[in-house]
Amino acid sequence: MEFGLSEAQRLLVDSVAGWLRDRVPLARVRRFGDADEGRAADLVSGLAELGVAGVLIPEAFGGVGLAALDACLVAETLGYRVAPVPFTAHAVMVPTALLLAGSPAQQEAWLPRIAVGSMVFGAALAERSGARGDAGVICVNGRLSGRALHVLDFAADAWLVADRAGGLHLVAADAPGVVARRFLAVALLLAGRSRTEAALQCGMQRQTLRDWVHRYNAEGVAGLASRVGPEPALRLDDEQMEALRALVVAGPNPAQMGLCAGAVSICANRSSAAFR
């Protein structure tokens, strides 16, 4: 029995690690740690193009359709580079919840957006297993109220929120109560409170508050609403896409490119689905 990684899994790790090597230097990681840089949009979109965001999402929804072990390998690689990007909630927890418990309409609406990186999901699930006295979310007549702590990817476009009864809810970041909290944080700063104090009182990180201040300065209150970014535009024209399709369908030359038979088989099996 083989307990090591397969050739395809090693290729996955090498691809992600190679892509991150020049894009996430230690200096950039430190800028995030010092709250001098907001969400790394270039990293989020670039990793989505590699298939990282859709690692567990089926091909029918624009993902790669790999297994949990493959997601673990990606997480390990991102952690090794201390990459400041959403992954655990965005690419693992939320897609898994949507696939297991989401309706077909919810799956169609959200999974493709996650796969292409046009929308980032966070998760607020900690209070389901244990909440402090001042935390926890309840659902009454379809409306959520309460406070969620330890939110993964707080500066997301939407969150998967667990209530105390075990229900799961998709909450957009531009929901009225969420925008009001951002406006309150900005108002506290304008009133002379420190960024640390305002962020703590409004349940967000200093770096997140800094991002909203920039948006508020540029656009006013309208800038405090979350916006779903457009799906990445194709970088190849029709002629180039047809040439690429022909190359993929033909498959690589193992002798010339040094690929194992397993990798060639995977490429051939995926070619028809990728260009439907």
C-alpha positions as CSV (number, residue, x, y, z in Angstrom):
1,M,0.0,0.0,0.0
2,E,1.3,3.4,-1.0
3,F,1.1,6.0,1.8
4,G,3.0,8.8,0.0
5,L,1.7,11.6,-2.1
6,S,0.7,10.8,-5.7
7,E,2.4,12.4,-8.6
8,A,-0.7,14.6,-9.2
9,Q,-0.6,15.7,-5.5
10,R,3.1,16.6,-5.7
11,L,2.5,18.5,-8.9
12,L,-0.3,20.4,-7.1
13,V,2.0,21.4,-4.2
14,D,4.8,22.4,-6.6
15,S,2.5,24.5,-8.7
16,V,1.1,26.5,-5.7
17,A,4.5,26.8,-4.0
18,G,6.1,28.0,-7.2
19,W,3.4,30.6,-7.8
20,L,3.7,32.0,-4.3
21,R,7.5,32.0,-4.2
22,D,8.0,35.4,-5.9
23,R,4.6,36.9,-4.9
24,V,4.7,36.6,-1.2
25,P,8.1,37.8,0.1
26,L,8.6,38.2,3.8
27,A,8.5,41.9,3.5
28,R,4.9,41.8,2.2
29,V,3.8,39.4,5.0
30,R,5.2,41.9,7.5
31,R,3.2,44.7,5.8
32,F,0.0,42.7,6.5
33,G,1.1,42.0,10.1
34,D,1.6,45.8,10.6
35,A,-1.8,46.5,9.1
36,D,-0.2,48.6,6.3
37,E,-1.9,46.5,3.5
38,G,-5.4,45.4,3.0
39,R,-6.8,42.4,1.2
40,A,-4.3,41.0,-1.3
41,A,-6.7,41.1,-4.3
42,D,-3.9,40.1,-6.7
43,L,-3.1,37.0,-4.6
44,V,-6.8,36.1,-4.3
45,S,-7.5,36.3,-8.0
46,G,-4.2,34.7,-9.0
47,L,-4.8,31.7,-6.7
48,A,-8.3,31.4,-8.0
49,E,-6.9,31.1,-11.6
50,L,-4.7,28.3,-10.3
51,G,-7.8,26.5,-9.0
52,V,-7.0,27.0,-5.3
53,A,-10.4,28.6,-4.4
54,G,-12.3,25.8,-6.2
55,V,-10.2,22.9,-5.0
56,L,-13.2,21.2,-3.4
57,I,-15.9,22.6,-5.8
58,P,-17.1,20.2,-8.5
59,E,-16.2,20.9,-12.1
60,A,-19.9,21.5,-12.8
61,F,-19.7,24.7,-10.7
62,G,-16.4,25.8,-12.2
63,G,-14.1,24.2,-9.6
64,V,-11.4,21.6,-9.7
65,G,-13.3,18.9,-7.8
66,L,-10.4,17.4,-5.8
67,A,-10.5,15.7,-2.4
68,A,-10.1,16.9,1.2
69,L,-6.4,15.7,1.3
70,D,-5.7,17.9,-1.7
71,A,-7.2,20.9,0.2
72,C,-4.9,20.0,3.2
73,L,-1.9,20.1,1.0
74,V,-2.8,23.5,-0.4
75,A,-3.4,24.8,3.2
76,E,0.0,23.5,4.2
77,T,1.7,25.2,1.2
78,L,-0.1,28.5,1.9
79,G,0.9,28.3,5.6
80,Y,4.5,27.6,4.7
81,R,4.6,30.9,2.8
82,V,2.4,32.7,5.4
83,A,0.3,33.8,2.4
84,P,-2.2,36.5,3.6
85,V,-5.1,35.1,1.7
86,P,-8.5,33.5,2.6
87,F,-8.6,29.7,2.4
88,T,-9.9,27.7,5.3
89,A,-13.4,29.3,5.4
90,H,-13.5,30.5,1.8
91,A,-12.3,27.4,0.0
92,V,-13.1,24.6,2.4
93,M,-15.8,25.3,5.1
94,V,-18.2,27.3,3.0
95,P,-18.1,25.1,-0.2
96,T,-18.5,22.0,1.9
97,A,-21.5,23.4,3.8
98,L,-23.1,24.5,0.5
99,L,-22.5,21.1,-1.1
100,L,-23.9,19.2,1.9
101,A,-26.7,21.4,3.0
102,G,-27.3,24.1,0.4
103,S,-30.2,24.1,-2.0
104,P,-29.5,23.7,-5.8
105,A,-30.3,27.4,-6.2
106,Q,-27.8,28.4,-3.5
107,Q,-25.1,26.1,-5.0
108,E,-25.7,27.6,-8.5
109,A,-25.6,31.2,-7.0
110,W,-22.5,31.0,-4.8
111,L,-20.1,28.1,-5.7
112,P,-19.1,29.5,-9.2
113,R,-18.3,32.9,-7.6
114,I,-16.1,31.2,-5.0
115,A,-14.3,29.2,-7.6
116,V,-13.4,32.2,-9.8
117,G,-12.5,34.4,-6.8
118,S,-15.1,37.1,-7.5
119,M,-16.5,36.7,-4.0
120,V,-14.8,35.9,-0.7
121,F,-16.6,34.1,2.0
122,G,-15.8,34.0,5.7
123,A,-17.2,31.8,8.5
124,A,-18.6,32.7,11.9
125,L,-19.1,29.2,13.5
126,A,-17.2,29.3,16.8
127,E,-20.2,30.1,18.9
128,R,-21.9,26.9,17.8
129,S,-19.5,24.8,19.9
130,G,-19.1,27.2,22.8
131,A,-19.9,30.9,23.3
132,R,-19.0,33.5,25.9
133,G,-21.8,35.1,27.8
134,D,-21.7,38.2,25.6
135,A,-21.5,36.3,22.3
136,G,-23.7,34.1,20.2
137,V,-26.2,34.4,17.4
138,I,-29.9,33.7,17.5
139,C,-32.4,33.5,14.6
140,V,-36.0,34.8,15.2
141,N,-38.5,34.9,12.3
142,G,-35.7,34.7,9.8
143,R,-33.7,37.6,11.3
144,L,-30.3,37.1,12.9
145,S,-29.1,39.0,16.0
146,G,-26.2,38.7,18.3
147,R,-22.5,38.8,18.2
148,A,-20.0,36.4,16.6
149,L,-16.4,36.3,17.7
150,H,-13.3,34.6,16.2
151,V,-14.7,35.1,12.6
152,L,-12.5,33.6,9.9
153,D,-11.8,36.1,7.1
154,F,-13.7,38.9,8.7
155,A,-13.2,41.3,5.8
156,A,-15.1,39.0,3.5
157,D,-18.0,39.8,1.1
158,A,-20.3,37.4,2.9
159,W,-20.2,34.9,5.8
160,L,-21.5,31.5,6.8
161,V,-23.0,32.1,10.2
162,A,-24.1,29.5,12.7
163,D,-26.8,30.3,15.2
164,R,-27.2,28.8,18.7
165,A,-29.7,26.2,17.5
166,G,-27.3,24.8,14.9
167,G,-28.8,26.5,11.8
168,L,-26.5,27.9,9.1
169,H,-27.1,31.2,7.4
170,L,-25.5,33.1,4.5
171,V,-25.1,36.7,5.5
172,A,-24.0,39.4,3.0
173,A,-21.5,41.9,4.2
174,D,-23.7,44.8,3.0
175,A,-26.7,43.7,5.2
176,P,-28.1,46.7,7.0
177,G,-26.7,45.9,10.5
178,V,-23.2,45.1,9.1
179,V,-22.9,48.5,7.3
180,A,-24.2,50.3,10.4
181,R,-21.4,48.7,12.5
182,R,-18.8,49.9,10.0
183,F,-20.2,53.4,10.0
184,L,-20.1,53.4,13.8
185,A,-16.5,52.5,13.8
186,V,-15.7,55.4,11.4
187,A,-17.8,57.7,13.6
188,L,-15.8,56.7,16.7
189,L,-12.5,57.6,14.9
190,L,-14.0,61.0,13.8
191,A,-14.9,61.5,17.5
192,G,-11.2,61.1,18.5
193,R,-11.1,57.4,19.6
194,S,-8.1,55.4,18.7
195,R,-8.2,52.9,15.8
196,T,-7.6,50.0,18.3
197,E,-10.4,51.2,20.5
198,A,-12.9,51.7,17.7
199,A,-12.0,48.4,16.1
200,L,-12.5,46.5,19.4
201,Q,-15.8,48.1,20.1
202,C,-17.2,47.3,16.7
203,G,-15.8,43.8,16.5
204,M,-13.3,44.1,13.7
205,Q,-9.5,44.1,13.3
206,R,-7.5,47.3,13.0
207,Q,-6.4,46.5,9.5
208,T,-10.0,45.9,8.5
209,L,-11.1,49.2,10.0
210,R,-8.3,50.9,8.1
211,D,-9.6,49.5,4.8
212,W,-13.1,50.8,5.5
213,V,-11.8,54.3,6.4
214,H,-10.1,54.5,3.0
215,R,-13.3,53.5,1.4
216,Y,-15.3,56.0,3.4
217,N,-12.8,58.8,2.6
218,A,-13.1,58.0,-1.1
219,E,-16.9,57.4,-1.4
220,G,-18.6,58.4,1.8
221,V,-21.2,56.1,3.4
222,A,-21.7,54.3,0.1
223,G,-18.2,53.0,0.3
224,L,-19.0,51.0,3.4
225,A,-21.2,48.6,1.5
226,S,-19.5,45.4,0.2
227,R,-19.3,44.9,-3.5
228,V,-18.9,41.6,-5.4
229,G,-16.1,42.0,-7.9
230,P,-16.6,41.1,-11.6
231,E,-15.5,37.7,-12.7
232,P,-12.0,37.8,-14.2
233,A,-12.0,38.5,-17.9
234,L,-10.6,35.9,-20.3
235,R,-7.0,36.7,-21.2
236,L,-7.0,34.6,-24.4
237,D,-8.9,35.4,-27.5
238,D,-11.0,32.8,-29.4
239,E,-8.1,31.7,-31.6
240,Q,-5.8,31.3,-28.7
241,M,-8.4,29.4,-26.7
242,E,-8.9,27.0,-29.6
243,A,-5.1,26.4,-29.9
244,L,-5.0,25.8,-26.1
245,R,-7.9,23.3,-26.4
246,A,-6.1,21.4,-29.1
247,L,-3.0,21.2,-26.9
248,V,-4.9,19.9,-23.9
249,V,-6.9,17.4,-25.9
250,A,-3.7,16.1,-27.5
251,G,-2.1,15.8,-24.1
252,P,1.6,16.3,-23.2
253,N,4.5,14.3,-24.6
254,P,5.7,12.3,-21.5
255,A,9.2,11.8,-23.0
256,Q,9.6,15.5,-23.9
257,M,8.1,17.0,-20.8
258,G,9.0,14.5,-18.2
259,L,5.5,13.8,-17.0
260,C,4.4,10.5,-15.6
261,A,1.6,8.5,-17.2
262,G,-0.7,9.3,-14.3
263,A,-0.5,13.0,-14.9
264,V,-1.1,12.5,-18.6
265,S,-4.2,10.5,-17.8
266,I,-5.5,13.2,-15.5
267,C,-5.0,15.8,-18.1
268,A,-6.8,13.8,-20.7
269,N,-9.7,13.0,-18.4
270,R,-10.3,16.6,-17.6
271,S,-9.9,18.1,-21.0
272,S,-13.5,17.6,-22.2
273,A,-15.0,19.1,-19.1
274,A,-12.7,22.1,-19.0
275,F,-13.8,23.3,-22.5
276,R,-17.5,22.5,-22.6
